[in-house]
Amino acid sequence: MNKEKIVLAVLRYVMGFIFLWAFLDKTFGLGFATVAEKAWINGGSPTTGFLANAVRGPLADVFHSLAGVAIIDWMFMLMLLFVGLTLISNKFVKWGCIIGSLLLFLMYLSLLLPENNPIIDEHLVYILVLALIALRDKK
């Protein structure tokens, strides 16, 4: 295995773990971004905190209206799980990258304009990383 393949495999695992960890923390309230009392399994909404409080910019009202909506919670969580599992298992990687990029782009739109840079933030960087993974995927 050459160095490029090793780096791409590690990058795929790391990106997969980012999504899978978000799913696990929001589901079980592991105390990092989500406390146990607000965990999904304890009746919390995985989208309410972010969509009700963190969004800003010209689309804020649209995203505020989605906070705590059950179908949005389910879609968000299933997307996190799907992307994490596809990247870690190396199955359906291109689909995982597409879904992950869509999710990240929506998060980017919810934070317009980025706080530390007028255009670029980590969501766009992650989208590019997923695009690289998808383009280099041999399956």
N, C-alpha and C positions, 0 to 999 in steps of 0.2 A: 504494500500500500504506500503510495507516494505522499509527500507532505501536504499537497493540496487536498487530497482526499481525507486525510486525517483532520486537517483544519476544518473542512466542510462538515465532516461528521460531528466533530466537537461543537461547531456552531449550531448544527441542527439539534443536537441534544440540549444545548444551553437554551436555545429559543423554545424548544419544547417544554423544558422545565419552567421557564418563565410563565407560560400559559397554564401548565398543569398546576404549578404552585398557586397561581391566582385562583384557580378553581378550588383547590383543596382548602386554602385559607378562607375563602368566602363561604364554602360549604360547611366547614367544621369550626370556624372561628379559632384558628390556631394562635391568635394573639399578635400577629404581625400587622397586616392591614385591617384585619377584622377581629374584633374581640368575640369571645364565645357567646355572649348574650345576643349579639347581632348576626350570628351565623345563620346560614340558610336553613339548616336542619332545626334550628331553634325558632323558626318563624321570621327571621330577618329577611330583608330584601337586599340581594347582592348589588342592586343598581341604585338604590335610594341615596346612599351617602354621597356618591359621586355626582349623580345626575341632579340631585336637589341642592347641593352645596358648592361643588367645585366648578361646574361649567360656567363659561363666560363667553362674551362676544356676541356677534349678530345672530347666532342660532340658539342662544341660551334658552329662550322661551320654548322652543321646540323640544330641546333635550330635557328641560325641567318638567314638561308635560309627560314625559316617559318614565319619570322616577316612580318606582314601586309598582309599575304595571306588571302583572304576573307573567304575561306572555313575553314581555321584554326581559324579565328576570330569567325565564326558562331559556329563551334564545341565547342570551348572553352567556349563561352558564354552559349550555351545550356547545356553544362555539369555543369557549375556553377549553373544555374537556376534549373536544374533537381535535383542535389544533395541537394541544399538548400531546395527545396520544398518537396522532399521525406522525409528528416529528420524532418522537422518542422511539416509536416502533418501526419507523422507516416504511410505513405502509400508507398509501394514498397521500404522499407527501405534497404533491402539487395541489390537491384539494385543500389540504391543511394550510398551505401557504396562501392560497386564494382567500379562504375564509378568514385566516389570521390578518391578512392585509386589509380586508374589508372592515373587520372589527377595529383595527388600529386606525384606519382612515376616519371612521366614525368618531373615534375618540379624539383624533386630531381636530376634526371639525367642531367638536364640542368645546374645545379649548382655544378657539381662535381669538385673538392672535396669541401665539405662544408667549409665555411670560419672559423668558430669558433671551429670546432671539425673535425678531419680527416675522420670521418665516419658518425656520427649521426647528423641530424639536425631536425628542427620542422616538415618537411614533412614526415619523417619516423615515428615520434611520432604520427602525425595525422593519418597516415595509420593504426597504431596499435589501435588507438582510434576507427576508423571506423570498424576495424576488430572486436573489442570487441562489438560494437553496433550491428553489423550484427550477430555475434554469439549468442548474448543474445536476439535478436529479436524473439518474439513468433509467428509472423505471417507468 
